[in-house]
C-alpha cells in the first residue's frame, strides 16, 4: 500500500484538515456552521460528511482526550508560572495564580470543546479515509431536500 492509497481521493492534505479542525470547520470541505450551540451537527451542511462515523466504538473519545489534554497543559503552565512566582522570577500572588488555575480548569474545556471535536474528526479522517460507501451516502444526503435534515437553507 503506497502513501497515496491512504489519502482520500482528491481530499485535502493532513495539514489543511487539521487546521480546519482547529478552527471548528469541516476537515473535508472547510465549511463552518457545524454547531448548533454546543451540539455538533450530524453532517457537514456543504459536503454531507458524517462526523460520527462509528458510533458504536465511542467515536469522539479522542475528542474528549484532546480537550482534556489541552486543559491539563494549560493548568500545568499556570502551576509552573506559580512555581516561578514563588522565587520571584514571575509576578503574582498565590491567590491570583490559584484563581487563574480555577478559571482555566473550568472554562478551558468549554472554550476548546468545538475545536477538539472537529480536530478529532480531521485526525480520524486521516487515519481512516472515507470509503466509497461513505462518499455515496454523503452525496445521497446532499440530494435530499433541505427540510429532510438539519442542513441550513
DSSP file (Angstrom, degrees, kcal/mol; ACC not computed):
  #  RESIDUE AA STRUCTURE BP1 BP2  ACC     N-H-->O    O-->H-N    N-H-->O    O-->H-N    TCO  KAPPA ALPHA  PHI   PSI    X-CA   Y-CA   Z-CA
    1    1 A X              0   0    0      0, 0.0     2,-0.2     0, 0.0     5,-0.0   0.000 360.0 360.0 360.0 126.4    0.0    0.0    0.0
    2    2 A X    >>  -     0   0    0      1,-0.1     3,-1.5     0, 0.0     4,-0.7  -0.531 360.0-109.0 -90.0 159.6    1.5    3.4   -1.0
    3    3 A X  H >> S+     0   0    0      1,-0.3     3,-1.0     2,-0.2     4,-0.7   0.834 118.6  60.8 -58.0 -31.3    1.0    6.6    1.0
    4    4 A X  H 34 S+     0   0    0      1,-0.2     3,-0.3     2,-0.2    -1,-0.3   0.769  95.0  62.7 -69.0 -22.1   -1.2    7.9   -1.7
    5    5 A X  H <4 S+     0   0    0     -3,-1.5    -1,-0.2     1,-0.2    -2,-0.2   0.772  99.9  55.0 -69.3 -24.6   -3.6    5.0   -1.2
    6    6 A X  H << S+     0   0    0     -3,-1.0   123,-0.4    -4,-0.7    -1,-0.2   0.729  91.8  86.5 -80.4 -22.6   -4.2    6.3    2.4
    7    7 A X  S  < S-     0   0    0     -4,-0.7     3,-0.1    -3,-0.3     2,-0.1  -0.541  89.3-107.8 -81.3 142.9   -5.3    9.7    1.3
    8    8 A X    >   -     0   0    0      4,-0.2     3,-2.3    -2,-0.2     2,-0.1  -0.426  49.5 -90.5 -64.1 143.3   -8.9   10.4    0.4
    9    9 A X  T 3  S-     0   0    0      1,-0.3    -1,-0.1   121,-0.2     3,-0.1  -0.353 106.4 -11.0 -60.9 127.9   -9.3   10.8   -3.3
   10   10 A X  T 3  S+     0   0    0      1,-0.2    -1,-0.3    -2,-0.1     2,-0.1   0.705 105.6 144.2  55.1  21.8   -8.9   14.5   -4.2
   11   11 A X    <   -     0   0    0     -3,-2.3    -1,-0.2     1,-0.1    17,-0.1  -0.447  56.3 -91.7 -86.3 163.4   -9.1   15.2   -0.5
   12   12 A X        -     0   0    0     16,-0.3    -4,-0.2    15,-0.2    -1,-0.1  -0.299  48.0 -96.1 -69.8 157.3   -7.2   18.0    1.3
   13   13 A X     >  -     0   0    0      1,-0.1     4,-2.3    -6,-0.1     3,-0.2  -0.261  38.1-101.5 -69.8 163.3   -3.7   17.2    2.8
   14   14 A X  H  > S+     0   0    0      1,-0.2     4,-2.7     2,-0.2     5,-0.2   0.893 120.3  53.4 -52.4 -48.5   -3.4   16.4    6.5
   15   15 A X  H  > S+     0   0    0      1,-0.2     4,-2.5     2,-0.2    -1,-0.2   0.904 109.8  48.3 -57.8 -43.5   -2.2   19.9    7.5
   16   16 A X  H  > S+     0   0    0     -3,-0.2     4,-2.4     1,-0.2    -1,-0.2   0.920 111.7  49.2 -63.8 -44.1   -5.2   21.5    5.9
   17   17 A X  H  X S+     0   0    0     -4,-2.3     4,-2.3     1,-0.2    -2,-0.2   0.905 112.1  48.6 -63.4 -40.6   -7.6   19.1    7.5
   18   18 A X  H  X S+     0   0    0     -4,-2.7     4,-2.6     2,-0.2    -2,-0.2   0.925 111.4  48.9 -66.4 -44.1   -6.0   19.7   11.0
   19   19 A X  H  X S+     0   0    0     -4,-2.5     4,-1.6    -5,-0.2    -1,-0.2   0.907 111.5  49.9 -63.0 -40.1   -6.1   23.5   10.6
   20   20 A X  H  <>S+     0   0    0     -4,-2.4     5,-3.0    -5,-0.2    -1,-0.2   0.916 111.2  50.2 -61.7 -41.7   -9.8   23.3    9.5
   21   21 A X  H ><5S+     0   0    0     -4,-2.3     3,-1.7     1,-0.2    98,-0.6   0.896 106.1  54.8 -63.2 -41.1  -10.5   21.1   12.6
   22   22 A X  H 3<5S+     0   0    0     -4,-2.6    -1,-0.2     1,-0.3    -2,-0.2   0.864 110.2  46.9 -60.5 -36.5   -8.7   23.5   14.9
   23   23 A X  T 3<5S-     0   0    0     -4,-1.6    -1,-0.3    -5,-0.2    -2,-0.2   0.176 121.0-108.8 -94.0  18.6  -11.0   26.3   13.7
   24   24 A X  T < 5S+     0   0    0     -3,-1.7    10,-0.5     1,-0.2     2,-0.3   0.862  75.3 132.0  59.6  42.0  -14.1   24.2   14.0
   25   25 A X      < -     0   0    0     -5,-3.0     7,-0.2    -8,-0.1    -1,-0.2  -0.795  69.6 -81.5-115.8 163.5  -14.6   23.7   10.3
   26   26 A X     >  -     0   0    0      5,-2.7     4,-1.6    -2,-0.3    -5,-0.1  -0.443  34.4-141.3 -63.1 129.4  -15.3   20.6    8.3
   27   27 A X  T  4 S+     0   0    0     -2,-0.2   -15,-0.2     1,-0.2    -1,-0.2   0.755  96.5  44.6 -66.2 -22.7  -12.0   18.8    7.6
   28   28 A X  T  4 S+     0   0    0    -17,-0.1   -16,-0.3     3,-0.1    -1,-0.2   0.944 132.3  10.2 -86.3 -53.9  -13.0   17.9    4.1
   29   29 A X  T  4 S-     0   0    0      2,-0.1    -2,-0.2   -18,-0.1    -1,-0.0   0.609  91.3-122.3-107.1 -13.9  -14.6   21.0    2.6
   30   30 A X     <  +     0   0    0     -4,-1.6    -3,-0.1     1,-0.2     2,-0.1   0.554  53.8 157.4  84.9   7.7  -13.7   23.7    5.1
   31   31 A X        -     0   0    0     -6,-0.1    -5,-2.7     1,-0.1    -1,-0.2  -0.367  25.6-155.6 -67.9 143.5  -17.4   24.7    5.8
   32   32 A X        +     0   0    0     -7,-0.2    13,-0.3     1,-0.1    14,-0.1  -0.108  63.8  75.5 -96.1-158.9  -18.2   26.4    9.0
   33   33 A X        +     0   0    0     -9,-0.1   119,-0.2     1,-0.1    12,-0.1   0.885  53.5 140.7  57.7  43.1  -21.6   26.5   10.8
   34   34 A X        +     0   0    0    -10,-0.5     7,-3.3    -3,-0.1     2,-0.4   0.551  52.0  67.6 -90.5  -8.4  -21.2   22.9   12.1
   35   35 A X  E     -A   40   0A   0      5,-0.2     2,-0.5   -11,-0.1     5,-0.2  -0.866  55.3-161.0-119.2 146.8  -22.6   23.6   15.5
   36   36 A X  E >  S-A   39   0A   0      3,-2.7     3,-2.0    -2,-0.4     2,-0.5  -0.937  83.9 -48.2-115.5 101.4  -26.0   24.4   17.0
   37   37 A X  T 3  S-     0   0    0     -2,-0.5    -2,-0.0     1,-0.3     0, 0.0  -0.619 123.1 -26.1  68.6-122.0  -24.9   25.8   20.3
   38   38 A X  T 3  S+     0   0    0     -2,-0.5     2,-0.6    -3,-0.1    -1,-0.3   0.344 117.3 103.7-101.3   4.7  -22.5   23.1   21.7
   39   39 A X  E <   -A   36   0A   0     -3,-2.0    -3,-2.7     1,-0.0     2,-0.3  -0.786  67.3-137.4 -95.8 122.2  -24.1   20.3   19.6
   40   40 A X  E     -A   35   0A   0     -2,-0.6    -5,-0.2    -5,-0.2    -2,-0.1  -0.563  26.4-114.7 -73.0 133.1  -22.2   19.2   16.5
   41   41 A X        -     0   0    0     -7,-3.3    10,-0.2    -2,-0.3    -1,-0.1  -0.274  20.6-119.6 -62.3 156.5  -24.5   18.6   13.5
   42   42 A X  S    S+     0   0    0      1,-0.1     9,-1.9     9,-0.1    10,-0.5   0.884  93.0  16.6 -65.1 -38.0  -24.7   15.0   12.3
   43   43 A X  B    S-B   50   0B   0      7,-0.2     2,-0.3     8,-0.1     7,-0.2  -0.916  88.0 -95.3-135.2 158.0  -23.3   16.0    8.9
   44   44 A X     >  -     0   0    0      5,-2.0     4,-1.5    -2,-0.3   -10,-0.1  -0.572  31.7-138.7 -68.9 132.1  -21.4   18.9    7.2
   45   45 A X  T  4 S+     0   0    0    -13,-0.3    -1,-0.1    -2,-0.3   -12,-0.1   0.738  97.4  40.1 -68.2 -20.4  -24.0   21.2    5.6
   46   46 A X  T  4 S+     0   0    0    -14,-0.1    -1,-0.2     3,-0.1    -2,-0.0   0.895 130.8  17.3 -94.9 -47.0  -21.8   21.6    2.5
   47   47 A X  T  4 S-     0   0    0      2,-0.1    95,-0.2   -16,-0.0    -2,-0.1   0.584  92.0-124.8-107.2 -10.4  -20.3   18.2    1.7
   48   48 A X     <  +     0   0    0     -4,-1.5    93,-0.1     1,-0.2    -3,-0.1   0.550  47.4 164.3  81.9   6.7  -22.5   15.8    3.7
   49   49 A X        -     0   0    0     -6,-0.1    -5,-2.0     1,-0.1     2,-0.6  -0.387  36.2-132.6 -61.2 130.7  -19.6   14.2    5.6
   50   50 A X  B     -B   43   0B   0     -7,-0.2    -7,-0.2     1,-0.2     3,-0.1  -0.777  15.2-161.0 -86.9 120.8  -21.0   12.3    8.6
   51   51 A X  S    S+     0   0    0     -9,-1.9     2,-1.5    -2,-0.6     3,-0.2   0.929  81.2  56.2 -73.6 -47.1  -18.9   13.3   11.6
   52   52 A X        +     0   0    0    -10,-0.5     3,-0.4     1,-0.2    -1,-0.2  -0.667  67.7 166.7 -87.1  88.3  -19.7   10.4   14.0
   53   53 A X  S    S+     0   0    0     -2,-1.5     2,-0.4     1,-0.3    -1,-0.2   0.836  70.4  26.8 -78.3 -34.2  -18.6    7.7   11.6
   54   54 A X    > > +     0   0    0     -3,-0.2     3,-1.1     1,-0.1     5,-0.6  -0.730  66.4 172.5-131.8  83.1  -18.5    4.8   14.0
   55   55 A X  G > 5S+     0   0    0     -3,-0.4     3,-1.3    -2,-0.4     4,-0.3   0.843  71.5  63.7 -57.4 -39.7  -21.0    5.5   16.8
   56   56 A X  G 3 5S+     0   0    0      1,-0.3    -1,-0.2     2,-0.1    -2,-0.0   0.692  99.2  52.0 -68.4 -20.2  -20.7    2.1   18.5
   57   57 A X  G < 5S-     0   0    0     -3,-1.1    -1,-0.3     0, 0.0     4,-0.1   0.021 120.4 -95.3-108.5  30.6  -17.0    2.3   19.4
   58   58 A X  T X 5 -     0   0    0     -3,-1.3     3,-2.2     2,-0.1     4,-0.3   0.965  50.1-171.9  63.3  54.1  -17.0    5.7   21.2
   59   59 A X  T > <S+     0   0    0     -5,-0.6     3,-0.8    -4,-0.3     4,-0.2   0.841  76.6  47.4 -51.6 -45.4  -16.0    7.7   18.2
   60   60 A X  T 3> S+     0   0    0      1,-0.2     4,-1.9     2,-0.2    -1,-0.3   0.252  77.2 103.0 -88.6  15.7  -15.5   11.0   20.0
   61   61 A X  H <> S+     0   0    0     -3,-2.2     4,-2.0     1,-0.2    -1,-0.2   0.880  80.8  56.0 -59.5 -37.0  -13.4    9.6   22.8
   62   62 A X  H <> S+     0   0    0     -3,-0.8     4,-2.3    -4,-0.3    -1,-0.2   0.871 103.9  53.3 -61.8 -37.5  -10.4   11.0   21.0
   63   63 A X  H  > S+     0   0    0     -4,-0.2     4,-2.5     2,-0.2    -1,-0.2   0.902 108.1  49.5 -64.9 -41.0  -12.0   14.5   21.0
   64   64 A X  H  X S+     0   0    0     -4,-1.9     4,-2.6     2,-0.2    -1,-0.2   0.875 109.7  52.0 -65.9 -35.9  -12.5   14.3   24.8
   65   65 A X  H  X S+     0   0    0     -4,-2.0     4,-2.5     2,-0.2    -2,-0.2   0.910 110.2  48.3 -65.2 -42.4   -8.9   13.2   25.2
   66   66 A X  H  X S+     0   0    0     -4,-2.3     4,-2.4     2,-0.2    -2,-0.2   0.933 112.8  48.7 -61.6 -46.2   -7.8   16.2   23.1
   67   67 A X  H  X S+     0   0    0     -4,-2.5     4,-2.0     1,-0.2    -2,-0.2   0.922 113.5  45.8 -61.7 -46.2  -10.0   18.5   25.2
   68   68 A X  H  X S+     0   0    0     -4,-2.6     4,-2.5     1,-0.2    -1,-0.2   0.898 111.2  53.3 -63.9 -41.4   -8.7   17.1   28.5
   69   69 A X  H  X S+     0   0    0     -4,-2.5     4,-2.5     2,-0.2    -2,-0.2   0.908 108.1  49.7 -62.3 -42.6   -5.1   17.3   27.3
   70   70 A X  H  X S+     0   0    0     -4,-2.4     4,-2.3     1,-0.2    -1,-0.2   0.932 111.9  48.5 -61.7 -45.2   -5.4   21.0   26.4
   71   71 A X  H  X S+     0   0    0     -4,-2.0     4,-2.3     1,-0.2    -2,-0.2   0.898 112.8  48.1 -62.4 -40.6   -6.9   21.8   29.8
   72   72 A X  H  X S+     0   0    0     -4,-2.5     4,-2.6     2,-0.2    -1,-0.2   0.875 110.3  51.0 -70.0 -36.7   -4.2   19.9   31.6
   73   73 A X  H  X S+     0   0    0     -4,-2.5     4,-2.2     2,-0.2    -2,-0.2   0.919 111.8  47.6 -65.7 -42.9   -1.4   21.6   29.6
   74   74 A X  H  X S+     0   0    0     -4,-2.3     4,-2.0     2,-0.2    -2,-0.2   0.914 112.9  48.8 -63.5 -42.0   -2.8   25.0   30.4
   75   75 A X  H  X S+     0   0    0     -4,-2.3     4,-2.5     1,-0.2    -2,-0.2   0.908 110.4  50.9 -64.2 -41.5   -3.2   24.0   34.1
   76   76 A X  H  X S+     0   0    0     -4,-2.6     4,-2.3     1,-0.2    -1,-0.2   0.887 108.5  52.4 -63.2 -38.3    0.4   22.8   34.1
   77   77 A X  H  X S+     0   0    0     -4,-2.2     4,-2.3     2,-0.2    -1,-0.2   0.904 110.6  47.6 -63.7 -40.9    1.6   26.0   32.6
   78   78 A X  H  X S+     0   0    0     -4,-2.0     4,-2.5     2,-0.2    -2,-0.2   0.911 111.6  50.0 -66.8 -41.3   -0.2   28.0   35.3
   79   79 A X  H  X S+     0   0    0     -4,-2.5     4,-2.2     2,-0.2    -2,-0.2   0.878 110.9  49.5 -65.5 -36.3    1.3   25.8   38.0
   80   80 A X  H  X S+     0   0    0     -4,-2.3     4,-2.2     2,-0.2    -2,-0.2   0.912 110.9  49.7 -66.9 -41.5    4.8   26.3   36.6
   81   81 A X  H  X S+     0   0    0     -4,-2.3     4,-1.8     2,-0.2    -2,-0.2   0.896 109.9  51.7 -63.5 -38.9    4.3   30.0   36.5
   82   82 A X  H  X S+     0   0    0     -4,-2.5     4,-1.2     2,-0.2    -1,-0.2   0.919 107.7  52.1 -62.5 -42.6    3.1   29.9   40.1
   83   83 A X  H  X S+     0   0    0     -4,-2.2     4,-0.7     1,-0.2     3,-0.3   0.894 109.5  49.5 -59.7 -39.9    6.2   28.0   41.0
   84   84 A X  H  <>S+     0   0    0     -4,-2.2     5,-1.8     1,-0.2     6,-1.0   0.824 105.4  58.1 -68.2 -30.4    8.3   30.7   39.3
   85   85 A X  H ><5S+     0   0    0     -4,-1.8     3,-0.9     4,-0.2    -1,-0.2   0.778  95.8  65.1 -69.9 -24.6    6.4   33.3   41.2
   86   86 A X  H 3<5S+     0   0    0     -4,-1.2    -1,-0.2    -3,-0.3    -2,-0.2   0.847 107.3  39.4 -67.5 -32.6    7.5   31.7   44.5
   87   87 A X  T 3<5S-     0   0    0     -4,-0.7    -1,-0.2    -3,-0.5    -2,-0.2   0.295 121.3-104.7-100.9  12.0   11.1   32.5   43.9
   88   88 A X  T < 5S+     0   0    0     -3,-0.9    -3,-0.2     2,-0.3    -2,-0.1   0.456  91.0 114.8  86.9   1.3   10.4   36.0   42.4
   89   89 A X  S   <S+     0   0    0     -5,-1.8     2,-0.3    -6,-0.2    -4,-0.2   0.870  81.2  32.3 -72.0 -36.1   11.0   35.1   38.7
   90   90 A X  S    S-     0   0    0     -6,-1.0    -2,-0.3    -9,-0.2    -1,-0.1  -0.930  88.0-118.3-121.3 145.6    7.4   35.7   37.8
   91   91 A X        +     0   0    0     -2,-0.3    -6,-0.1    -3,-0.0     2,-0.1  -0.310  61.6  76.3 -77.3 164.7    5.0   38.2   39.3
   92   92 A X        -     0   0    0     -7,-0.1     2,-0.2    -2,-0.0    -4,-0.1  -0.231  64.7-100.4 118.9 156.5    1.8   37.4   41.1
   93   93 A X     >  -     0   0    0     -2,-0.1     4,-2.2     1,-0.1     5,-0.2  -0.591  36.3-105.6-103.6 169.0    0.5   36.1   44.4
   94   94 A X  H  > S+     0   0    0      1,-0.2     4,-2.4    -2,-0.2     5,-0.2   0.864 120.2  54.1 -60.5 -37.1   -0.7   32.6   45.3
   95   95 A X  H  > S+     0   0    0      2,-0.2     4,-2.5     1,-0.2    -1,-0.2   0.920 108.4  47.5 -65.6 -44.3   -4.3   33.8   45.2
   96   96 A X  H  > S+     0   0    0      2,-0.2     4,-2.2     1,-0.2    -2,-0.2   0.897 114.6  46.5 -66.4 -38.7   -4.1   35.2   41.7
   97   97 A X  H  X S+     0   0    0     -4,-2.2     4,-2.4     2,-0.2    -1,-0.2   0.877 112.4  50.8 -70.3 -36.3   -2.4   32.1   40.4
   98   98 A X  H  X S+     0   0    0     -4,-2.4     4,-2.2    -5,-0.2    -2,-0.2   0.902 111.1  48.2 -65.1 -40.5   -5.0   29.9   42.1
   99   99 A X  H  X S+     0   0    0     -4,-2.5     4,-2.6     2,-0.2    -2,-0.2   0.904 111.2  50.4 -65.5 -41.7   -7.8   31.9   40.6
  100  100 A X  H  X S+     0   0    0     -4,-2.2     4,-2.6     1,-0.2     5,-0.2   0.909 110.7  49.9 -62.3 -41.8   -6.2   31.7   37.2
  101  101 A X  H  X S+     0   0    0     -4,-2.4     4,-2.3     2,-0.2    -2,-0.2   0.902 111.3  49.0 -63.9 -40.5   -5.9   27.9   37.6
  102  102 A X  H  X S+     0   0    0     -4,-2.2     4,-2.0     2,-0.2     5,-0.2   0.926 112.5  47.1 -64.3 -45.7   -9.5   27.7   38.6
  103  103 A X  H  X>S+     0   0    0     -4,-2.6     4,-3.2     1,-0.2     5,-0.5   0.929 114.7  46.1 -63.1 -46.0  -10.7   29.8   35.6
  104  104 A X  H  X5S+     0   0    0     -4,-2.6     4,-1.7     1,-0.2     5,-0.3   0.887 112.3  51.2 -65.1 -39.0   -8.6   27.8   33.1
  105  105 A X  H  <5S+     0   0    0     -4,-2.3     4,-0.4    -5,-0.2    -1,-0.2   0.866 120.0  34.5 -67.5 -35.9   -9.7   24.5   34.6
  106  106 A X  H  X5S+     0   0    0     -4,-2.0     4,-0.5    -5,-0.2    -2,-0.2   0.923 129.0  31.6 -85.0 -47.9  -13.4   25.4   34.4
  107  107 A X  H  X5S+     0   0    0     -4,-3.2     4,-2.4    -5,-0.2     3,-0.3   0.790 102.9  75.7 -84.5 -28.1  -13.6   27.5   31.2
  108  108 A X  H  X<S+     0   0    0     -4,-1.7     4,-2.2    -5,-0.5     5,-0.2   0.909  96.0  46.9 -52.3 -52.2  -10.8   25.9   29.2
  109  109 A X  H  > S+     0   0    0     -4,-0.4     4,-0.6    -5,-0.3    -1,-0.2   0.849 112.8  50.5 -62.6 -32.3  -12.7   22.7   28.2
  110  110 A X  H  < S+     0   0    0     -4,-0.5     4,-0.5    -3,-0.3     3,-0.4   0.900 111.4  48.4 -69.2 -39.4  -15.8   24.8   27.2
  111  111 A X  H  < S+     0   0    0     -4,-2.4     4,-0.3     1,-0.2     3,-0.2   0.879 119.5  37.3 -67.9 -38.1  -13.6   27.1   25.1
  112  112 A X  H  X S+     0   0    0     -4,-2.2     4,-2.4    -5,-0.2    -1,-0.2   0.406  89.5  98.8 -95.7   2.6  -11.9   24.3   23.3
  113  113 A X  H  X S+     0   0    0     -4,-0.6     4,-1.6    -3,-0.4    -1,-0.2   0.936  85.0  42.8 -57.4 -52.9  -14.9   21.9   23.1
  114  114 A X  H  > S+     0   0    0     -4,-0.5     4,-2.0     1,-0.2     5,-0.3   0.938 115.8  48.1 -61.7 -47.8  -15.8   22.7   19.5
  115  115 A X  H  > S+     0   0    0     -4,-0.3     4,-2.7     1,-0.2     5,-0.2   0.872 107.5  56.1 -62.5 -36.8  -12.3   22.7   18.1
  116  116 A X  H  X S+     0   0    0     -4,-2.4     4,-2.1     1,-0.2    -1,-0.2   0.881 108.1  48.1 -66.2 -35.7  -11.5   19.4   19.8
  117  117 A X  H  X S+     0   0    0     -4,-1.6     4,-2.0    -3,-0.2    -2,-0.2   0.933 116.3  41.1 -69.9 -45.1  -14.4   17.6   18.2
  118  118 A X  H  X S+     0   0    0     -4,-2.0     4,-1.9   -97,-0.3   -96,-0.2   0.845 114.0  53.8 -73.6 -31.1  -13.6   18.8   14.7
  119  119 A X  H  X S+     0   0    0     -4,-2.7     4,-2.4   -98,-0.6    -1,-0.2   0.927 109.6  48.1 -64.6 -43.6   -9.9   18.3   15.2
  120  120 A X  H  X S+     0   0    0     -4,-2.1     4,-3.1    -5,-0.2     5,-0.3   0.898 108.3  54.4 -63.0 -39.3  -10.5   14.7   16.2
  121  121 A X  H  X S+     0   0    0     -4,-2.0     4,-2.0     1,-0.2    -1,-0.2   0.892 109.6  48.3 -60.6 -38.5  -12.7   14.3   13.1
  122  122 A X  H  X S+     0   0    0     -4,-1.9     4,-1.6     2,-0.2    -2,-0.2   0.921 113.5  45.9 -67.4 -44.4   -9.8   15.5   11.0
  123  123 A X  H  X S+     0   0    0     -4,-2.4     4,-2.2     1,-0.2    -2,-0.2   0.931 114.5  47.6 -64.2 -45.1   -7.3   13.2   12.6
  124  124 A X  H  X S+     0   0    0     -4,-3.1     4,-2.9     1,-0.2    -1,-0.2   0.871 109.5  53.5 -65.1 -36.2   -9.7   10.2   12.4
  125  125 A X  H  < S+     0   0    0     -4,-2.0    -1,-0.2    -5,-0.3    -2,-0.2   0.829 108.8  50.0 -67.7 -31.6  -10.4   11.0    8.7
  126  126 A X  H  < S+     0   0    0     -4,-1.6     3,-0.4     1,-0.2    -2,-0.2   0.896 114.7  43.3 -71.2 -40.3   -6.7   11.0    8.1
  127  127 A X  H  < S+     0   0    0     -4,-2.2     2,-0.3     1,-0.3    -2,-0.2   0.873 131.6  22.8 -71.9 -37.0   -6.3    7.6    9.8
  128  128 A X  S  < S-     0   0    0     -4,-2.9    -1,-0.3    -5,-0.2    -2,-0.1  -0.750  85.3-156.2-132.8  84.1   -9.4    6.1    8.2
  129  129 A X        -     0   0    0     -3,-0.4    -3,-0.1  -123,-0.4  -122,-0.1  -0.118  35.7 -83.5 -59.3 158.3  -10.3    8.0    5.0
  130  130 A X        -     0   0    0     -5,-0.1  -121,-0.2     1,-0.1     2,-0.1  -0.357  45.6-142.0 -59.7 136.8  -13.9    7.9    3.7
  131  131 A X     >  -     0   0    0     -3,-0.1     4,-2.1  -123,-0.1     5,-0.2  -0.440  31.3 -94.3 -91.9 177.0  -14.7    4.8    1.7
  132  132 A X  H  > S+     0   0    0      1,-0.2     4,-2.6     2,-0.2     5,-0.2   0.863 124.3  55.3 -62.3 -36.5  -16.8    4.8   -1.4
  133  133 A X  H  > S+     0   0    0      2,-0.2     4,-2.7     1,-0.2    -1,-0.2   0.923 108.5  47.9 -62.7 -43.3  -20.0    3.9    0.6
  134  134 A X  H  > S+     0   0    0      2,-0.2     4,-2.4     1,-0.2    -2,-0.2   0.896 112.1  49.9 -64.5 -39.5  -19.5    6.9    2.9
  135  135 A X  H  X S+     0   0    0     -4,-2.1     4,-2.2     2,-0.2    -2,-0.2   0.922 112.6  46.4 -65.3 -43.4  -18.9    9.2   -0.1
  136  136 A X  H  X S+     0   0    0     -4,-2.6     4,-2.6     2,-0.2    -2,-0.2   0.907 111.8  52.1 -63.2 -41.4  -22.1    7.9   -1.9
  137  137 A X  H  X S+     0   0    0     -4,-2.7     4,-2.4     2,-0.2    -2,-0.2   0.905 109.2  49.6 -61.4 -42.2  -24.0    8.2    1.4
  138  138 A X  H  X S+     0   0    0     -4,-2.4     4,-2.2     2,-0.2    -1,-0.2   0.913 112.0  47.9 -63.3 -43.2  -22.8   11.9    1.7
  139  139 A X  H  X S+     0   0    0     -4,-2.2     4,-1.5     1,-0.2    -2,-0.2   0.891 111.4  50.8 -65.3 -38.9  -23.9   12.6   -1.9
  140  140 A X  H  X S+     0   0    0     -4,-2.6     4,-0.8     2,-0.2    -2,-0.2   0.894 109.1  51.0 -64.0 -40.2  -27.2   11.0   -1.3
  141  141 A X  H >< S+     0   0    0     -4,-2.4     3,-0.8     1,-0.2    -2,-0.2   0.906 109.2  50.7 -63.1 -41.9  -27.8   13.0    1.9
  142  142 A X  H 3< S+     0   0    0     -4,-2.2    -1,-0.2     1,-0.2    -2,-0.2   0.814 105.3  58.1 -65.5 -29.2  -27.0   16.2   -0.1
  143  143 A X  H 3< S+     0   0    0     -4,-1.5    -1,-0.2    -5,-0.1    -2,-0.2   0.673  88.4  91.3 -76.6 -17.1  -29.5   15.2   -2.7
  144  144 A X  S << S-     0   0    0     -3,-0.8     5,-0.1    -4,-0.8    -3,-0.0  -0.419  95.5 -86.7 -75.8 156.0  -32.4   15.0   -0.2
  145  145 A X    >   -     0   0    0      1,-0.1     3,-2.2    -2,-0.1     4,-0.3  -0.318  36.5-118.8 -61.9 144.4  -34.5   18.1    0.3
  146  146 A X  G >  S+     0   0    0      1,-0.3     3,-1.3     2,-0.2     5,-0.5   0.796 111.7  61.2 -56.3 -31.5  -33.1   20.5    3.0
  147  147 A X  G 3  S+     0   0    0      1,-0.2    -1,-0.3     3,-0.1    -2,-0.1   0.590  91.2  69.8 -74.3  -6.2  -36.1   20.2    5.2
  148  148 A X  G <  S+     0   0    0     -3,-2.2    -1,-0.2     3,-0.0     2,-0.2   0.588 111.4  17.4 -84.4 -10.2  -35.5   16.4    5.5
  149  149 A X  S <  S-     0   0    0     -3,-1.3    -8,-0.0    -4,-0.3     0, 0.0  -0.839  94.3 -85.7-147.8-175.4  -32.4   17.1    7.6
  150  150 A X  S    S+     0   0    0     -2,-0.2     2,-0.2     2,-0.0    -3,-0.1   0.125  75.2 130.7 -89.7  23.9  -30.7   19.7    9.8
  151  151 A X        -     0   0    0     -5,-0.5    -2,-0.2     1,-0.1     2,-0.1  -0.563  60.7-118.1 -75.4 135.8  -28.9   21.4    6.9
  152  152 A X              0   0    0     -2,-0.2    -1,-0.1  -119,-0.2    -2,-0.0  -0.395 360.0 360.0 -72.2 154.6  -29.3   25.2    6.8
  153  153 A X              0   0    0     -2,-0.1    -1,-0.1    -6,-0.0    -7,-0.1   0.487 360.0 360.0 -67.9 360.0  -31.0   26.7    3.7
